[in-house]
């Protein structure tokens, strides 16, 4: 991307205008990609599973609503609203949501290049867990 192209992009967007992407069954993400980081608003359906995986990106997050059981390497925690996590690169992790699902904000560095090629759904308002 050239400097002119970067300067022409708006610095602002409404979350409902960002097209969601299907990441796993029951897991939808809306990603904002920067030059050095990706930020995502992640909606996890009730009783969904993010299977064990790892990636080269460092990952930070905070649970906004809902609950889940989160395993990072050999450490497992029940996480509720306000809970945070840090996952170093290449560390295996998995998540299983509770009956109300979850809403998460996460940041990855470097950016999630693998997400840039995923198909997008039609933009819609997020399904905020109650």
SVG drawing of the C-alpha trace seen along z (x, -y; Angstrom):
<svg xmlns="http://www.w3.org/2000/svg" viewBox="-30 -11 36 40">
<polyline fill="none" stroke="black" stroke-width="0.4" points="0.0,0.0 1.4,-3.4 1.5,-6.4 -1.1,-8.1 -3.4,-5.1 -2.9,-5.0 -3.7,-8.7 -6.9,-8.3 -8.3,-5.7 -10.6,-6.8 -9.3,-6.4 -12.9,-5.6 -15.5,-2.9 -18.6,-1.7 -18.5,1.9 -21.8,2.7 -20.3,1.6 -17.4,4.1 -18.4,7.4 -18.1,10.4 -16.0,13.3 -16.6,17.0 -13.6,18.2 -14.9,21.5 -18.4,23.0 -20.1,20.6 -17.2,18.0 -17.5,14.8 -14.9,12.0 -14.9,8.4 -11.3,7.4 -9.7,4.0 -6.2,4.5 -3.4,2.0 0.1,2.1 1.4,3.8 -1.6,5.2 -5.1,6.7 -7.9,5.9 -11.0,8.1 -14.4,8.1 -15.2,11.8 -18.7,13.2 -18.8,16.7 -22.1,18.6 -23.4,20.4 -21.6,23.7 -19.2,23.3 -15.6,24.5 -12.5,22.9 -10.4,25.9 -6.8,26.1 -4.6,24.1 -1.5,21.9 -0.2,19.2 2.9,17.0 1.0,13.9 1.1,12.7 -2.5,12.4 -4.0,10.2 -7.7,10.1 -10.5,9.1 -13.8,10.7 -16.6,8.1 -19.7,10.3 -20.4,14.0 -18.1,16.6 -15.8,19.4 -13.2,21.9 -9.9,20.9 -6.8,23.2 -3.4,21.6 -0.7,24.3 -1.2,26.3 -3.1,23.6 -6.9,23.6 -9.2,20.8 -12.8,20.0 -13.0,16.4 -15.8,13.9 -16.4,10.3 -13.2,8.2 -10.9,11.2 -7.8,10.7 -5.2,13.0 -1.9,13.0 -0.8,15.7 2.7,15.7 3.5,16.8 3.2,20.5 1.5,21.4 -1.4,23.8 -4.8,22.6 -8.5,23.4 -11.8,22.0 -15.2,23.4 -18.0,21.0 -20.7,21.2 -24.5,21.3 -24.7,17.5 -21.8,17.3 -19.2,14.6 -18.1,11.3 -14.4,10.7 -12.0,8.0 -8.6,9.3 -5.4,7.9 -2.8,9.7 0.7,8.7 1.8,9.1 -1.5,8.6 -3.6,11.7 -2.7,12.0 -4.5,15.4 -7.8,13.6 -7.5,11.2 -8.3,13.9 -11.4,15.3 -14.7,14.6 -16.9,11.9 -20.6,12.1 -23.0,9.2 -22.4,6.4 -24.9,6.4 -25.2,5.3 -23.2,7.5 -25.2,10.1 -24.3,8.9 -24.7,11.7 -27.2,10.8"/>
</svg>
